[in-house]
Amino acid sequence: MILSTLRKIGFIPKKITQHAIIQRNMSEHRMFPISPSRFSWNKFKDLVHFYILVGIIPCAVVITYCNVFIGPATLSEIPPDYTPKHWEYERHPITRFLAKYVTANLQQEYEKYLAHIFMEDEKRRLKELEKQIKEKMKQRDDYQAYYYRPILAKYHRQTKENADYVDSIRGD
């Protein structure tokens, strides 16, 4: 009796699956949810895929080709009249290519450094010599300085002759 009094009249129990059915109530209430833009993320993914296709895949193909078909270098006798180049000492073909065309020869870099040191030393010696010359010129005070520009006397004489001629014509 108690159960009958708690239940509403006309209540028919339904299965749980019948309650979970999605119903479309109206057809004209379409929603466009506002969400942040994914343009930057999509552009980033596109560029990553592009550079993988353009850069990494060809590099992997070249490296695989070098390792499979060319292989590492082997040691052999050097003829007595032949001097090996610096890149010929490298074992791997890609390292040889980089040593030949990209990086500089260590001996050449060392010689450039020595040339730079030599030129700086020459500059220092010339400045020191110039300082000594100026000091001697200041001490003795009887030399024309090296920056003295002599005037040609020919033009000075012509100017004096012209001035004398003008004075003689004027007649004062």
GIGISUL-V214132 format. One record per residue. N is the residue number from 1. PSI is psi in degrees with one decimal (999 if undefined). Layout:
N;PSI + N;PSI
This chain:
1;-36.4 + 2;-42.8 + 3;-37.3 + 4;-30.9 + 5;-27.4 + 6;-25.2 + 7;145.1 + 8;158.6 + 9;131.9 + 10;9.6 + 11;119.7 + 12;119.8 + 13;135.9 + 14;162.2 + 15;156.0 + 16;-36.4 + 17;-26.6 + 18;-28.2 + 19;-24.8 + 20;7.9 + 21;132.5 + 22;128.8 + 23;141.9 + 24;110.4 + 25;-46.2 + 26;155.9 + 27;-13.4 + 28;11.7 + 29;70.3 + 30;140.9 + 31;138.9 + 32;99.1 + 33;135.1 + 34;126.2 + 35;157.8 + 36;154.9 + 37;143.8 + 38;17.0 + 39;-45.5 + 40;-43.3 + 41;-43.7 + 42;-40.3 + 43;-42.8 + 44;-46.3 + 45;-40.9 + 46;-44.7 + 47;-38.6 + 48;-46.5 + 49;-38.8 + 50;-47.5 + 51;-26.1 + 52;-43.5 + 53;-40.1 + 54;-36.4 + 55;-54.4 + 56;-41.6 + 57;-47.8 + 58;-36.7 + 59;-42.3 + 60;-38.3 + 61;-43.9 + 62;-44.2 + 63;-43.2 + 64;-42.9 + 65;-46.0 + 66;-41.6 + 67;-35.2 + 68;-47.7 + 69;-33.8 + 70;-54.6 + 71;175.6 + 72;158.1 + 73;154.7 + 74;153.2 + 75;141.3 + 76;166.6 + 77;141.3 + 78;129.9 + 79;149.7 + 80;-27.0 + 81;8.8 + 82;132.6 + 83;117.8 + 84;147.8 + 85;164.5 + 86;-28.6 + 87;-14.6 + 88;-8.6 + 89;-10.7 + 90;147.9 + 91;-45.6 + 92;143.2 + 93;-33.7 + 94;-40.0 + 95;-37.7 + 96;-44.2 + 97;-46.1 + 98;-38.7 + 99;-31.2 + 100;-43.5 + 101;-19.4 + 102;-55.8 + 103;160.3 + 104;156.4 + 105;133.1 + 106;-37.7 + 107;-41.5 + 108;-41.7 + 109;-39.9 + 110;-42.1 + 111;-35.5 + 112;-38.5 + 113;-43.0 + 114;-38.6 + 115;-40.1 + 116;-44.3 + 117;-41.3 + 118;-44.8 + 119;-38.5 + 120;-37.9 + 121;-39.1 + 122;-42.7 + 123;-43.2 + 124;-42.8 + 125;-40.5 + 126;-40.1 + 127;-39.5 + 128;-43.0 + 129;-41.7 + 130;-39.3 + 131;-42.7 + 132;-40.5 + 133;-45.0 + 134;-38.4 + 135;-43.2 + 136;-40.9 + 137;-35.6 + 138;-37.3 + 139;-49.9 + 140;-30.3 + 141;33.3 + 142;14.9 + 143;150.1 + 144;141.0 + 145;156.3 + 146;-16.6 + 147;4.8 + 148;129.6 + 149;111.1 + 150;143.0 + 151;137.1 + 152;131.5 + 153;-21.6 + 154;-45.9 + 155;-33.9 + 156;-42.7 + 157;-42.7 + 158;-43.0 + 159;-40.7 + 160;-41.8 + 161;-42.4 + 162;-41.3 + 163;-41.0 + 164;-40.0 + 165;-43.4 + 166;-38.9 + 167;-39.1 + 168;-34.3 + 169;-40.2 + 170;-39.3 + 171;29.3 + 172;999
